[in-house]
Amino acid sequence: MWIAEDSIELFGIENWGNGYFSINDKGNLIILPDKNPSLIIDSMELIEEIESSKDLEFPVLFRFPQIFENRITEINDAFHCAMEEFRYNGQYRPIFPMKVNQRKEVIEYILKYGAKYNIGLEVGTKAELLAALSLGPPKEALVICNGYKDEDYLRLALSINNVNNIIIVVDLFEEIFDILRYSRQMGVTPRIGMRMKLFSRGSGRWVESGGESAKFGLSTSEALELMKLLGENGLIESLKMIHFHIGSQITDIRMIKNAMNEAARIYAKVRKIAKVEYLNVGGGLSVDYNGSNTSTPSSANYTLQEYANDVVYTIQKICEEEDVQHPIIVSESGRAIAAYHSMLIFKIIGKKNAKDLFLRIPSQDDPIQIEDLCCAFREMNIENYKEHYHDALQYRDELYDSFNLGNIGLEERAKGETLFWMVCKKAASFAKQDGDESEEFQELKKLVSQKYIGNFSLFQSVPDMWGVGQIFPTMPLHRLKEMPCEHGTIVDLTCDSDGEIKRYTGDSEGREQLDMHPLIDGEDYYVGIFLLGAYQDTLGDFHNLLGCAHEVHIMAEGSDWYICQKVEGDTCRKLLDFFNYDTKDYIWEIMDRCVERKQFIDKKELDQVEAQLNRTLNGYTYFITKTKTQGAAKRIGGSI
Ligand SMILES: *Cc1c(COP(=O)(O)O)cnc(C)c1O
């Protein structure tokens, strides 16, 4: 018998879920926003609620604001715990870097739940600074300005210097001249940070962000020159922060220790020249997406507590050695704060590769290869399957050759294709029994595996899966007390062959296939992609003009829950507008063209065109599986 625990193990939920996900005794995936069974959300109850309210279609992105609260608290607690253990004489301040997720609602949740820890924001562009300011962070909360800074960026930051706790980080040496000039002109005393280029590099996918050739940061001589300049201008007190960032998703704890050592040493030396208050250790705290607990790119070989311990211990040790005051430690762990809070839910709308659906009965006049294929199928067994499979490959090639030469027709081609697929499927099943792991049979397995069509866009919702081959946990959300006896891969709605989930959780490399349940006619099958909260929301693109998905934000209250916010996704109209198609007069232009081209078009025909244009323009960009009566085909303007 298959029980929920078997699914938990099969899909590796406990390895990647970090305590936020599990399966209940109904076989449904559940969410535990504070890792505690006193707060539980049953994903299928939620899905039913959305289906029955009929105002939103799938795909839908779920956000769980309480997961932010838990993440921020855990990170904060980890640092406090380490500070206590190592008798650290300083404080800790968490920062959320805006580039990880700029959505307004997300930043609002982070500011709300992070307020008790004095959470601040880090911005990298003018627009991010404007966005941060619009949400009115508390006066004490740090707002750290990074990135390339032009006059507007610097003047904006300086102008609000006195009402916010702004720190302008010098990422490029030349910026200091502008900062000095504008602050003199504006009569403000700037608070300055200095981003250091470390010799230590990160590890994993974003290793280029660190090291000597990194894009940002000052060399040692630039740092000395900067301090000299500040001193000459009577502004040495303005230097408040030493900053570094060796890259995101640092998978190997040794890299963190090395960088921390170097940075703490730099802090200590600088501290003897200027009274810097903060040591900002940047981001990089990893998320174990595939649950393998290794230093492979989608994972991490350390825990949050180990990270905090290493940061605090190293800084404290070096400060003692150098006999300088312990700095306020600032960290900018964006990924670790945001990744877990959201998941995408979509339905499977079909299956490809059902090539043996229309078996045609072979006849006397068929070419010899068809008979050979029949033979191969009939006589195949575990002893001889390889041989028959190789033969079948040849028969198939011969058949296509004859078709291309015009010797056989469509009928024969169809028979040959179907038989070939039947041979492949049979061979694949023998290979599995036989434990054949050869490359050839891996290929065959892929050839005969199912492709499930998911109603979502990988490019819009999971861009890092496409861009950098990152693994995101993907699994069905229900029927998890049933043994999943099918397997295959999931393809998305785009017409792009890259729109396919190619790796699934299970082992450190990722499995090539997902275990699935057989689809049942007339019943929806829901799949979730997890851990989408970091970077995916704004990196996503509009491939094939598929837009943002609807969003539902859910709060748990005991074993109950409620929807606290709905954010509608994009309509086709919004996408067209975004790409400069003016949709204001769209309908009238098309209708005018109808009238022009067909002089005696009747009113009924025109009405149909108008209604359908309206409906499609104002509808969701994704595949709509149910027809609604309300809200559809509302006419705009008068009739002709
Ligand atoms: C991107 C970035 C971060 C966030 O890094 P994570 O690995 O997501 O925590 C932090 N600080 C700076 C300066 C960054 O550019």
The ligand as an SDF file (V2000), in Angstrom:
LIG
                    3D

 15 15  0  0  0  0  0  0  0  0999 V2000
   21.9330   40.4210   -5.2670 C   0  0  0  0  0  0  0  0  0  0  0  0
   22.4810   40.9940   -4.0560 C   0  0  0  0  0  0  0  0  0  0  0  0
   22.1340   40.4730   -2.8070 C   0  0  0  0  0  0  0  0  0  0  0  0
   21.2190   39.2870   -2.6340 C   0  0  0  0  0  0  0  0  0  0  0  0
   21.9000   38.0850   -2.6410 O   0  0  0  0  0  0  0  0  0  0  0  0
   21.1530   36.7350   -2.2200 P   0  0  0  0  0  0  0  0  0  0  0  0
   22.1050   35.6940   -2.5840 O   0  0  0  0  0  0  0  0  0  0  0  0
   19.8770   36.6900   -2.9550 O   0  0  0  0  0  0  0  0  0  0  0  0
   20.9230   36.7820   -0.7550 O   0  0  0  0  0  0  0  0  0  0  0  0
   22.6500   41.0860   -1.6880 C   0  0  0  0  0  0  0  0  0  0  0  0
   23.4730   42.1490   -1.7870 N   0  0  0  0  0  0  0  0  0  0  0  0
   23.8310   42.6740   -2.9740 C   0  0  0  0  0  0  0  0  0  0  0  0
   24.7170   43.8440   -3.0190 C   0  0  0  0  0  0  0  0  0  0  0  0
   23.3520   42.1140   -4.1420 C   0  0  0  0  0  0  0  0  0  0  0  0
   23.7150   42.6340   -5.3110 O   0  0  0  0  0  0  0  0  0  0  0  0
  1  2  1  0
  2  3  1  0
  2 14  2  0
  3  4  1  0
  3 10  2  0
  4  5  1  0
  5  6  1  0
  6  7  2  0
  6  8  1  0
  6  9  1  0
 10 11  1  0
 11 12  2  0
 12 13  1  0
 12 14  1  0
 14 15  1  0
M  END
$$$$
